[in-house]
Amino acid sequence: MNVYPATKIRNVCLLGHGGDGKTSLVESLLYMTKNIDRLGKVSDGNTVSDFDSEEIKRKFSVSASIAPVEFYDHKFNFIDTPGYFDFVGEVYQAMRVADAAIIVCTAKTGVQVGTELAWKRVNEKKIPRMFYISKIDEENARYYPVYEQLREKFGVSVCPMVIPAIVDEKIIGIIDLIPMKAYELKDGAAVEMPIPPQCMERALMARGQIAESVAETCEEYMDKYFAGEEFTIEEYMDGVKRGVMDGTLAPVFTGSAFTGIGSLALLRGLIGYSPCPIDAPKDMAVTEENELVEITVGDDDSPLAIVFKTVSDQYGKVSFFKVLSGKVESDMSLFNPRTGETEKIGHLYHVVGKKRVDVDEITTGDIGAVAKLAVTRTGDTLCASNKKVHLTGINFPIPTYSLAVNPKVKGGEEKIASGLARLAEEDVTFKTVNNSETRQFVVTGYGDIHIDVLCSKLKARFNVDVDLVEPRVPYREKIRKKVKVQGRHKKQSGGHGQFGDVWIEFQPGDVEDLVFEEKIVGGAVPKNFFPAVEKGLRDSIAKGVLAGFPVVYLKATLVDGSYHDVDSSEMAFKVAANLAYKAGLPQADPVLLEPIGSLKVYIPDSYMGDVIGDLNKRRGRVLGMNPAEGGNSVVEAEVPMAEMNTYTIDLRSMTQGRGSFEFNFERYEDAPFNIQQKIIDERKAYMEED
């Protein structure tokens, strides 16, 4: 693979809904430019981008992959991203290093939720974007209705660059509107043909829309447009690029990945209209002096790179990075500001899907990979030790869907923990917690497919079979009335015996932790045994009398007792305190407490009724509804944590993926009686199993 200057490089991520043809488009671009000699298919599991065993098995992308394409003395680093919501972390990784984005939708399904989310994300990140309408040659494809749908949904910035040439309701090629040239596919190559007369009116109307968009990019073009003068091809291209760069224009390309028609027109469009790394919005970094500086993109500057993706396999760890300035060379030492350590750069690669090509250097603006970095992880900066700066990392959405992972074979807990720790090197978006209270190892991700893929990788890479179950809820217990009880421990078995005798008042406390007091008169219990009584109670409250959950808001007062000069000991008084606890709490009107969380749900207004109705079914209390950006609303509520296990999946279903939420623990409160009984029964069942 050749070395390219930054002006000849385009870093482009492909975004869109699952199944809309991103992977197939990359395959077509590779094939049409002779970068590969065989056109793979997703259904056959032989594409360059979808090479992971999970992707081949499931027939969709689960991770972002790099596919460089060389064409017209340019290099295009295409980053193919998953379209399914469970793998949104991969999208954020790709967008961190992309200088432009292509949003793919199909001529059959049109604008879907993934299309809308892609548009929202590129606007938030201020990434220049284009559309590609795929699958125009398939049955029931409808290019023009989908194009109008794009304009209706995303505004007049949406502008056609390429349209299909349709004769007798059959697509015979494409029309590139700025040069006004038509192309058909012959023997695997795009060949120029005359524009069919039936298509001329459509083509002129579409070119007129380009002229309107170009006119709005500067005053000079506006004056020329209103004077009725025709733009030159150079002015058309300059105006389109201006509009793409400032976000006022979103060009629309089209084609078929299967036949390859439209693929080369898209590449020419990327050359003409998308930014190279030098033209792209500049990265900002923080210096050692805590100053914010703009990064200069150039080969002569100090080396600076950001690691945006990590892959871990049986051979070790591979870190994918983009060079923002200078160049990264083999055997170079670079500084990691997060760890404060220096990394030795070993083998460097250009990556094409799963294939690695050894290179000596990665130049400014290009994307490469390096093996076996010791302390560097996804989101880290690598810089020269004499010019230390820290780049903004990757802000991933917070994962919200949790499942407990149990080994199918006893004793597999350690293998699960170590396997997931290895997987966390390449997927930083899932979280794990070993909950000692509920005795479960809990994994939190973006959805059920996300966690299922993690479990499949555990099996494939580490030979660990697991079961997935709902996480247990950490309930609490408390008492609601005051009682006074005796705890008396007496044991005689030859020699010294054991004797401890206490009277303790139990009552509701004001703070969550145990409050212990003593009001002993006349030395009925010597002071040196007070700590033993308190220790016995603290050990006891770890397990409540209703269902074995920890007891909170408890005040215990030692009011009386007795002792034996010889047989009394700290252990005897600890046991006596425990006996008082077991005798007293059942009489003190114990109650179960359930954790309540504060919930914020972000949804389009049209889903308000469904979401509120669902919250009511979950025993939620709606606190308010407030307007948010983009015609959305935020619903604020308080909901029992036990009702939120499947909310990630259910909200996605209710809103077709348009809704999101935040949920945080707020407090404990009394559980309804019918819920208490259900919890107690379930607790007894799994305590017996354990």
Beta strands, then each sheet from edge to edge (+ up, - down):
strand 1: 9-16
strand 2: 65-71
strand 3: 74-80
strand 4: 100-106
strand 5: 129-134
strand 6: 158-160
strand 7: 162-167
strand 8: 170-176
strand 9: 181-186
strand 10: 189-193
strand 11: 250-254
strand 12: 284-287
strand 13: 292-294
strand 14: 304-313
strand 15: 316-325
strand 16: 328-329
strand 17: 333-336
strand 18: 341-344
strand 19: 348-352
strand 20: 355-359
strand 21: 361-362
strand 22: 367-371
strand 23: 381-383
strand 24: 389-391
strand 25: 401-407
strand 26: 431-435
strand 27: 440-445
strand 28: 466-469
strand 29: 476-479
strand 30: 483-491
strand 31: 498-508
strand 32: 515-518
strand 33: 554-562
strand 34: 590-604
strand 35: 621-627
strand 36: 632-640
strand 37: 660-670
sheet 1: 2+ 3- 1- 4- 5- 11- 6-
sheet 2: 7+ 8- 9+ 10-
sheet 3: 13+ 12- 24+
sheet 4: 20+ 19- 22+ 15- 14+ 23-
sheet 5: 16+ 21-
sheet 6: 17+ 18-
sheet 7: 26+ 27- 25+ 28-
sheet 8: 29+ 34- 36+ 35-
sheet 9: 29+ 34- 37+
sheet 10: 30+ 31- 33+ 32+
end
